[in-house]
Structure formats: structure tokens, C-alpha cells
Amino acid sequence: MSNRITILLLIYLLIFLSCNKDDDNSDNNVLNQVQSNVKSGIWQITKFIDSGNDETYNFSGYNFTFKSSGVLNANNGTNNYDGTWSITDSNKNEDSHEDLDFSINFNLINDFNDLNDDWDFISQSSTKIELIDISGGNGGIDYLTFQKN
């Protein structure tokens, strides 16, 4: 009888350990791939909808560079702004870009302040990042799209 219990416990332990390891690797793979895509190249904002108002024009001509150090640089040849960016996994139980949070913060009092948020991914590829944020205060929905140059 005790051999049966020991064997069952070993089987459960092996299943538990193998599932957790695979899930962690999948989560890390998705997070690493998204971060790699973001850090590669120069991006422009091709869509910024703030609670139903198209404000894309505020970022026209700006090139955005997501540096490995966590610095987000915006430059239009005249103005040069530095902010911060990060991507974190909000749900360790899933391996999807939809569970990632994309945080942007510019410590500025201008149009770039509107970009400050913890954005959720709609989709992402090596050339396009589509983000969404649903405001907790007024329930407005914001959309932000970066397109690689």
C-alpha cells in the first residue's frame, strides 16, 4: 500500500514541476519577444485617440526610441524628450501578449503627459504595436499605435 502512495506522490510531483517550468518559460518567451520588438528600430505614433478625440497630430514628426536602459526618447529634430518605458507580465498563468502591461511615463506638462499610463496590448508585431487603456475615472477609452519607420 505504501509503495502505491509513494508512486502516486512522485507522479503528482513530476506533473506539478513540469507544468510550472513550461509555463514560466512560455511567459518569459512572450515577454522577451515583445521587448525585443520594441527595442528594435525607430517608431512613430500613427494613432492616438484620447477618450474619443483623435490627437495623433500632437506627435506628428516625432521619432520614438525605446532604449534597453528603460529610457524612451522622443525627438522631432527640434524637441528632444526623455521618458521611461517598461513591459511587465500582469498574469503569470498565461503566455500571451494580452497579459503584458506597457508602461510609459514622460515627466512633462505638455501633450506627452497624455501618453503616461499602463497600457494593455491589443496586438503587437515587429513593425506595429497597438495599445488600449480604459480609464478608471471617466470610463473613456484611449488607443495608442506605434508603427516602426
C-alpha positions in Angstrom: 0.0 0.0 0.0 2.8 2.5 0.9 4.5 1.8 -2.5 1.3 2.8 -4.3 1.1 6.1 -2.3 4.8 6.8 -2.9 4.4 6.2 -6.7 1.3 8.4 -6.9 3.0 11.2 -5.0 6.0 11.0 -7.3 3.7 11.2 -10.4 1.9 14.3 -9.0 5.2 15.9 -8.1 6.6 15.3 -11.6 3.5 16.7 -13.2 3.5 19.8 -11.0 7.2 20.6 -11.6 7.0 20.1 -15.3 3.9 22.3 -15.7 5.3 25.2 -13.8 8.6 25.2 -15.6 7.0 25.2 -19.0 4.6 28.0 -18.1 7.4 30.2 -16.8 9.5 29.6 -20.0 6.5 30.4 -22.2 5.8 33.6 -20.2 9.4 34.7 -20.5 9.5 33.9 -24.2 6.5 36.1 -24.9 7.8 39.0 -22.7 11.3 38.8 -24.2 9.9 38.7 -27.8 7.8 41.8 -27.2 10.6 43.7 -25.5 13.0 42.7 -28.4 10.5 44.0 -31.0 10.0 47.3 -29.1 13.7 48.0 -28.7 14.4 47.3 -32.3 14.3 50.4 -34.5 12.6 53.8 -34.5 8.9 54.2 -34.1 6.2 56.8 -34.8 2.8 57.3 -33.3 0.3 56.7 -36.1 -2.8 56.8 -33.9 -3.6 58.4 -30.5 -7.2 58.6 -29.6 -7.8 60.2 -26.2 -11.4 59.4 -24.9 -12.8 59.6 -28.5 -10.7 62.6 -29.6 -8.1 62.0 -32.3 -4.9 63.7 -31.0 -2.4 61.9 -33.3 -1.3 65.3 -34.7 0.3 66.2 -31.3 3.0 63.6 -32.0 3.5 64.2 -35.8 7.1 64.2 -36.8 8.4 62.6 -33.6 10.6 59.6 -33.7 10.4 57.3 -30.6 13.3 55.1 -29.5 12.8 52.5 -26.8 16.3 52.0 -25.2 17.4 48.9 -23.3 18.0 51.0 -20.3 14.3 51.8 -20.0 14.6 55.3 -21.4 12.0 56.3 -24.0 13.3 59.1 -26.3 11.0 61.3 -28.5 12.7 63.6 -30.9 11.4 65.7 -33.8 14.7 67.4 -34.7 13.9 70.4 -32.6 12.4 69.0 -29.4 14.1 66.1 -27.6 12.2 64.5 -24.6 13.2 61.6 -22.5 10.8 59.5 -20.5 10.7 55.9 -19.3 9.1 52.7 -20.5 8.7 49.1 -19.3 6.8 46.0 -20.1 5.6 43.7 -17.3 3.6 40.5 -17.2 0.4 41.0 -15.4 -0.7 37.4 -15.4 2.0 34.7 -14.9 -0.6 32.0 -15.6 -0.9 32.9 -19.3 1.5 33.2 -22.2 0.0 35.9 -24.3 1.0 39.5 -25.2 -2.5 40.5 -24.0 -1.4 39.8 -20.4 1.5 42.3 -20.7 1.3 45.9 -19.4 3.2 48.6 -21.4 4.1 51.5 -19.0 5.0 54.9 -20.4 5.9 57.9 -18.4 7.1 61.3 -19.5 7.6 63.7 -16.6 6.4 66.6 -18.7 3.5 69.1 -18.6 2.6 69.0 -22.3 0.9 66.6 -24.8 3.4 63.9 -23.8 1.7 63.7 -20.4 -1.3 62.1 -22.1 0.9 59.1 -23.0 1.6 58.4 -19.3 -0.2 55.2 -18.5 -0.1 51.4 -18.0 -1.3 50.4 -21.5 -2.7 47.0 -22.4 -1.8 45.3 -25.7 -4.3 44.8 -28.4 -1.7 43.4 -30.8 2.0 43.6 -31.4 4.4 42.6 -34.1 7.9 43.5 -35.2 6.5 46.6 -37.0 3.3 47.6 -35.2 2.2 47.9 -31.5 -1.5 48.6 -30.8 -2.4 49.6 -27.2 -5.5 50.4 -25.3 -6.4 51.9 -21.9 -9.7 52.1 -20.3 -9.8 55.0 -17.8 -10.8 54.2 -14.3 -12.1 57.7 -13.7 -14.4 58.5 -16.5 -14.5 55.2 -18.4 -13.0 56.8 -21.5 -11.1 54.5 -23.9 -7.7 55.6 -25.2 -5.9 54.0 -28.2 -2.2 54.3 -29.0 -0.5 52.8 -32.0 3.3 52.8 -32.7 4.4 51.9 -36.2 8.1 51.2 -37.0 9.7 53.5 -39.5 
